Amino acid sequence: MQKGVVAESAAGGFKIMSDGLTYISLTQLLACQHAARQLDLTRGLRTLSQGNGQYPSAFRARGIDFSELRHYQYGDDVRSMEWRVTARTGKPHIKCYQSERERPVWLAVDLSASLFFGTRIAFKSVIAAKMAATLAWAAVLQNDQIGGLVFSHQYHTDIRTARRQQGIFPLLKALSLQSLKPAASEGSHYFNKALSRLLRVMRPGSLLFIISDFRDLNEDSKPYLQQLRLHNDVVSICLFDAVEMKAPAANQYPISNGFEQMLMNTDSLDFCKQYEAQFTGRLDKIKQILEPVKIPFLWVNTADSLEARLLQWFGKQSYSTKVRA
C-alpha cells in the first residue's frame, strides 16, 4: 500500500493527502460522527454485561446523584422520604436526585509500529483511529466528557477530559497526527506504562475503551488492569489482520518490520500450522489476562466492516449477529 498521497498545494509546497487506508485525516475523523448517531454506549454496555454470561454484573449502570433535601410536597414519592431528618426536625423531608451526567469516557489508543499493517480494508492504525473517533462522537452525543491517551513505544499524548468539542477535537487531532508515521519499535513495557498513566489521570466512575493489538500485553499488566477495573468500566478491543490469523497461499513473501526485511515461505505445511497456532496462542493469552478481571475482549479483523461491528456491540437497535468475545 502507498503511504498517503503527496500533492502540491495551491499555496505552493507539498502536503500529504490522506488515502484513508494507510493514514487518516482530521476531516475523515470528524465525519465519523454520522456513524456515531446509530450508537448507544449505555445500551451496549448493558448488552455486553448480559452477553453470554461471561461477565456477570461487569458494568455499572448509569446512576443518579444526590442533589438536595427539601420539604415534602403533595404528590412526592414517599419512597424518597428522608426519615432521619424528618424525625429530627418534626417536618417531612424528601431526598432529591438528578441523573448522572457527563460521565468521563476515555479512549486509550495504541498506535505502535505493529498497528501500521493491513492487507484488507486499511491499516490497523487507521481502523483504531476511526473506531476511537466513532466511540468518542457517540459519547459526545450522549453528553459525556471525552478524554484520551494516544500512545506507542516512543510517545504518549494525553487529552484530559472535557465537554463536547473541547474534548473531542484534541483527541481527533492527536489520532490523525500519530497515524501518519509509525514510531520505531524500540523499548519495552510501553503498554504497561500507558496503563500506569491512565491510573494516574482517570477519575473513578469513568468508562475506558482500550484499542490495541495487545502485542505488549503480559502478566505484569494484570495489576494495572485490576486497578483500572476496580473503579471504572473497561472494554478491550483487539485489532488484527487476516494474514496474522492465517498464513497466505503457498509462496515466498517479502516481509519487513520497517527496518529489516526477510522472506516468509508458506510452502511448508508445518510452518503454516505453527503460524496459525502462534496466533491462536496469542489470543488465548490475551483472554487469560482479561477474563479474570471481567474485561470483555472484543476483536476486529481488518476485513470487517467497522460500522457493522460497532452496531453489533453498541447499536441503538438490536443486531442479529452474536457478539464475539
PLY file of the C-alpha trace (Angstrom):
ply
format ascii 1.0
element vertex 325
property float x
property float y
property float z
element edge 324
property int vertex1
property int vertex2
end_header
0.00 0.00 0.00
1.13 3.52 -0.72
1.76 5.69 2.34
-0.65 8.52 1.63
-0.64 10.66 -1.46
1.68 13.64 -1.89
0.10 16.57 -3.72
1.13 20.12 -4.47
-0.90 22.67 -2.53
-2.39 25.82 -4.07
-0.11 27.93 -1.90
2.96 26.11 -3.14
4.95 23.39 -1.46
3.64 19.90 -0.76
1.30 18.28 1.72
0.26 14.72 2.46
-3.27 13.80 1.40
-4.98 11.02 3.30
-5.89 7.89 1.37
-8.00 6.51 4.24
-6.08 3.24 4.00
-2.66 3.89 5.50
-3.30 7.31 7.03
-6.49 9.06 8.15
-7.06 12.80 8.15
-8.75 15.01 10.72
-11.57 15.64 8.22
-12.23 11.91 7.92
-12.30 11.52 11.71
-14.73 14.41 12.02
-17.02 12.58 9.58
-17.24 9.61 11.97
-19.95 11.49 13.89
-22.51 10.31 11.31
-21.96 6.63 12.18
-21.93 7.52 15.89
-25.58 8.64 15.72
-26.58 4.99 15.49
-24.76 4.03 18.71
-25.83 3.96 22.35
-22.88 3.22 24.62
-25.05 2.70 27.70
-27.21 0.13 25.96
-24.13 -1.53 24.51
-22.50 -1.91 27.92
-25.69 -3.43 29.26
-25.75 -5.91 26.37
-22.10 -6.84 26.92
-22.64 -7.38 30.64
-25.55 -9.75 29.94
-23.98 -11.29 26.82
-23.43 -15.00 27.26
-22.81 -14.99 31.00
-19.06 -14.46 30.77
-19.09 -11.13 32.55
-21.89 -11.13 35.15
-22.51 -7.65 36.60
-19.41 -6.46 34.82
-20.65 -2.93 34.20
-22.03 -0.18 36.34
-25.36 1.28 35.30
-25.54 5.00 34.69
-26.76 6.09 38.08
-28.22 9.09 39.89
-26.54 11.65 42.10
-27.96 13.14 45.30
-28.99 16.75 44.70
-30.66 18.25 47.79
-33.10 17.87 50.69
-36.37 19.80 50.64
-39.72 19.84 52.41
-42.23 17.23 51.35
-44.83 18.45 48.85
-48.10 16.84 47.94
-47.54 14.24 45.21
-43.90 13.46 46.13
-42.85 9.81 46.14
-42.86 8.65 49.77
-40.07 6.20 48.93
-37.75 9.22 48.76
-38.52 10.36 52.30
-35.52 11.21 54.45
-36.77 9.77 57.71
-33.86 10.77 59.93
-34.16 14.47 59.05
-37.94 14.21 59.26
-37.67 12.79 62.81
-35.09 15.37 63.89
-36.95 18.42 62.58
-40.50 17.24 63.01
-41.22 18.20 59.38
-41.31 15.75 56.43
-38.32 16.00 54.11
-37.65 14.46 50.69
-34.31 13.47 49.10
-33.99 14.84 45.56
-31.77 13.29 42.90
-30.59 14.21 39.44
-29.46 11.85 36.71
-25.73 11.25 36.47
-24.46 13.22 33.51
-21.23 13.91 31.71
-19.57 10.64 32.58
-15.87 10.67 31.63
-15.29 8.42 28.61
-11.64 7.62 27.86
-10.15 6.29 24.61
-6.74 4.67 25.07
-5.44 4.10 21.53
-2.30 2.13 20.78
-0.57 3.39 17.61
2.69 1.47 17.96
4.57 0.15 14.95
2.79 -3.23 14.79
-0.52 -1.48 14.03
0.85 0.09 10.85
-0.03 -3.03 8.93
-3.00 -4.30 6.97
-3.80 -6.37 3.89
-7.54 -5.79 3.62
-9.60 -2.62 4.08
-6.99 -0.48 5.84
-4.06 -0.47 8.24
-4.89 -1.48 11.80
-3.77 2.00 12.86
-6.40 3.62 10.63
-9.14 1.31 11.91
-8.08 2.02 15.51
-8.30 5.77 14.89
-11.71 5.50 13.19
-13.07 3.29 15.96
-11.84 5.65 18.67
-13.30 8.64 16.83
-16.70 6.98 16.37
-16.92 5.93 20.02
-15.84 9.42 21.10
-18.54 11.02 18.96
-21.12 8.61 20.43
-20.07 9.75 23.91
-20.35 13.41 22.92
-23.86 12.83 21.57
-24.94 11.42 24.94
-23.44 14.43 26.76
-20.43 12.66 28.26
-16.96 14.11 28.68
-14.11 12.91 26.47
-10.54 12.12 27.44
-7.86 10.08 25.78
-4.38 8.66 25.64
-2.72 8.04 22.27
0.48 6.08 22.80
3.25 3.96 21.30
6.80 2.88 22.17
8.15 6.40 21.88
5.39 8.84 22.83
2.12 9.39 24.59
-0.34 12.20 24.09
-2.70 12.97 26.99
-6.09 14.51 26.33
-7.67 15.48 29.63
-11.44 15.12 29.91
-13.55 18.00 28.63
-17.02 18.55 27.25
-18.01 18.28 23.62
-15.65 19.97 21.13
-13.13 20.89 23.84
-12.65 17.17 24.49
-13.08 15.51 21.14
-11.14 17.86 18.84
-7.77 17.42 20.63
-8.29 13.64 20.58
-9.07 13.55 16.85
-6.12 15.80 16.09
-3.76 13.51 18.04
-5.15 10.40 16.29
-4.69 11.92 12.84
-1.19 13.20 13.58
0.09 9.97 15.13
-1.44 7.77 12.41
0.78 9.50 9.86
4.05 7.80 10.79
4.87 4.77 12.97
7.24 5.22 15.87
10.29 2.97 16.00
9.52 -0.17 17.99
12.30 0.36 20.49
11.94 -0.17 24.21
9.60 -2.44 26.10
6.71 -2.32 28.54
5.20 0.66 26.73
1.73 -0.83 27.13
2.04 -1.13 30.92
3.42 2.40 31.09
0.25 3.56 29.32
-1.93 1.66 31.81
0.00 3.21 34.69
-0.56 6.66 33.26
-4.30 6.00 32.92
-4.45 5.08 36.60
-2.97 8.47 37.46
-5.21 10.63 35.28
-8.60 8.85 35.21
-11.12 9.58 37.90
-13.31 6.79 39.36
-16.56 6.08 37.54
-15.10 6.52 34.06
-15.65 4.34 31.01
-12.43 3.25 29.31
-12.01 1.74 25.85
-8.57 0.21 25.21
-7.97 -0.17 21.45
-4.83 -2.11 20.55
-3.46 -5.31 19.04
-2.27 -6.14 22.60
1.11 -7.42 21.45
2.78 -5.90 24.51
0.18 -7.21 26.99
1.75 -9.54 29.57
1.32 -10.93 33.07
2.71 -7.69 34.52
-0.31 -5.91 33.02
-2.74 -7.65 35.40
-2.30 -5.38 38.47
-2.81 -2.26 36.35
-5.92 -3.71 34.71
-7.31 -4.83 38.08
-6.92 -1.34 39.49
-8.50 0.26 36.43
-11.39 -2.20 36.52
-11.93 -1.75 40.27
-13.30 1.78 39.91
-14.18 2.04 36.21
-15.87 0.23 33.35
-13.28 -1.11 30.90
-13.73 -2.57 27.40
-10.87 -4.00 25.33
-10.99 -4.02 21.53
-8.31 -6.03 19.74
-7.36 -5.40 16.11
-5.79 -7.96 13.83
-5.29 -8.61 10.14
-6.40 -11.72 8.25
-2.76 -12.50 7.40
-1.91 -12.53 11.11
-4.62 -15.13 11.66
-3.76 -17.45 8.78
-0.71 -17.74 6.55
-1.28 -16.61 2.94
-1.31 -19.01 -0.01
1.82 -21.05 -0.68
4.56 -18.76 -1.94
7.54 -16.72 -0.80
6.63 -13.28 0.55
8.99 -10.42 1.37
8.09 -9.03 4.79
9.50 -6.16 6.82
9.15 -4.54 10.22
10.09 -1.19 8.71
13.78 -1.67 9.42
14.68 -5.21 8.37
13.42 -7.39 5.52
13.15 -11.16 5.12
11.28 -13.80 3.11
8.37 -15.77 4.51
7.98 -19.18 2.86
4.44 -20.57 3.16
5.10 -23.64 1.03
5.69 -25.66 4.21
2.57 -27.16 5.81
4.34 -27.41 9.17
5.22 -23.73 9.01
1.58 -22.81 8.30
0.35 -24.90 11.23
2.86 -23.28 13.57
1.94 -19.87 12.19
-1.76 -20.35 12.95
-1.05 -21.94 16.34
1.03 -18.90 17.29
-1.89 -16.59 16.56
-4.34 -18.78 18.49
-1.92 -18.86 21.41
-1.66 -15.07 21.41
-5.45 -14.70 21.53
-5.71 -17.24 24.36
-3.03 -15.37 26.31
-4.93 -12.09 25.98
-8.17 -13.71 27.14
-6.44 -15.37 30.10
-5.26 -11.96 31.29
-8.51 -10.07 30.68
-11.20 -12.55 31.73
-10.25 -12.83 35.45
-10.73 -9.06 35.83
-14.01 -9.15 33.86
-12.84 -7.01 30.96
-14.65 -8.03 27.75
-12.40 -8.96 24.87
-13.85 -7.79 21.56
-11.95 -8.14 18.32
-11.99 -6.69 14.82
-10.48 -8.07 11.64
-9.22 -5.54 9.09
-11.55 -7.30 6.62
-14.61 -6.47 8.79
-16.95 -3.55 8.27
-16.14 -1.26 11.18
-19.62 0.27 11.17
-21.25 -3.18 11.29
-19.06 -4.28 14.20
-19.85 -1.15 16.21
-23.56 -1.56 15.52
-23.27 -5.16 16.66
-21.84 -4.11 20.00
-23.34 -0.68 20.65
-26.19 -0.17 18.17
-29.37 1.54 19.34
-31.32 -1.24 17.63
-30.69 -4.92 18.34
-28.23 -6.54 15.96
-28.93 -10.11 14.94
-25.31 -11.28 14.85
-23.98 -12.64 18.14
-21.21 -10.64 19.78
-17.80 -12.29 19.55
-15.90 -12.40 22.81
0 1
1 2
2 3
3 4
4 5
5 6
6 7
7 8
8 9
9 10
10 11
11 12
12 13
13 14
14 15
15 16
16 17
17 18
18 19
19 20
20 21
21 22
22 23
23 24
24 25
25 26
26 27
27 28
28 29
29 30
30 31
31 32
32 33
33 34
34 35
35 36
36 37
37 38
38 39
39 40
40 41
41 42
42 43
43 44
44 45
45 46
46 47
47 48
48 49
49 50
50 51
51 52
52 53
53 54
54 55
55 56
56 57
57 58
58 59
59 60
60 61
61 62
62 63
63 64
64 65
65 66
66 67
67 68
68 69
69 70
70 71
71 72
72 73
73 74
74 75
75 76
76 77
77 78
78 79
79 80
80 81
81 82
82 83
83 84
84 85
85 86
86 87
87 88
88 89
89 90
90 91
91 92
92 93
93 94
94 95
95 96
96 97
97 98
98 99
99 100
100 101
101 102
102 103
103 104
104 105
105 106
106 107
107 108
108 109
109 110
110 111
111 112
112 113
113 114
114 115
115 116
116 117
117 118
118 119
119 120
120 121
121 122
122 123
123 124
124 125
125 126
126 127
127 128
128 129
129 130
130 131
131 132
132 133
133 134
134 135
135 136
136 137
137 138
138 139
139 140
140 141
141 142
142 143
143 144
144 145
145 146
146 147
147 148
148 149
149 150
150 151
151 152
152 153
153 154
154 155
155 156
156 157
157 158
158 159
159 160
160 161
161 162
162 163
163 164
164 165
165 166
166 167
167 168
168 169
169 170
170 171
171 172
172 173
173 174
174 175
175 176
176 177
177 178
178 179
179 180
180 181
181 182
182 183
183 184
184 185
185 186
186 187
187 188
188 189
189 190
190 191
191 192
192 193
193 194
194 195
195 196
196 197
197 198
198 199
199 200
200 201
201 202
202 203
203 204
204 205
205 206
206 207
207 208
208 209
209 210
210 211
211 212
212 213
213 214
214 215
215 216
216 217
217 218
218 219
219 220
220 221
221 222
222 223
223 224
224 225
225 226
226 227
227 228
228 229
229 230
230 231
231 232
232 233
233 234
234 235
235 236
236 237
237 238
238 239
239 240
240 241
241 242
242 243
243 244
244 245
245 246
246 247
247 248
248 249
249 250
250 251
251 252
252 253
253 254
254 255
255 256
256 257
257 258
258 259
259 260
260 261
261 262
262 263
263 264
264 265
265 266
266 267
267 268
268 269
269 270
270 271
271 272
272 273
273 274
274 275
275 276
276 277
277 278
278 279
279 280
280 281
281 282
282 283
283 284
284 285
285 286
286 287
287 288
288 289
289 290
290 291
291 292
292 293
293 294
294 295
295 296
296 297
297 298
298 299
299 300
300 301
301 302
302 303
303 304
304 305
305 306
306 307
307 308
308 309
309 310
310 311
311 312
312 313
313 314
314 315
315 316
316 317
317 318
318 319
319 320
320 321
321 322
322 323
323 324
